[in-house]
């Protein structure tokens, strides 16, 4: 498996776990937003490596949302 695919799939998996933690409303929002930040970094690296400029741009907003969520829930 290529390095690019590893970043892609780790980013996808962390995003799925993030969304489930927040949607389940079990008090794990801080952990969820932390995973969102990690996911945006991983998918951002994948997007950069693959020259997917639109997806890379989107990851900056997801990272911002993750940081805001972490601050608000801390």
Secondary structure as GFF3:
##gff-version 3
##sequence-region A 1 74
A	DSSP	alpha_helix	3	24	.	.	.	ID=ss1
A	DSSP	alpha_helix	29	49	.	.	.	ID=ss2
A	DSSP	alpha_helix	53	73	.	.	.	ID=ss3
###
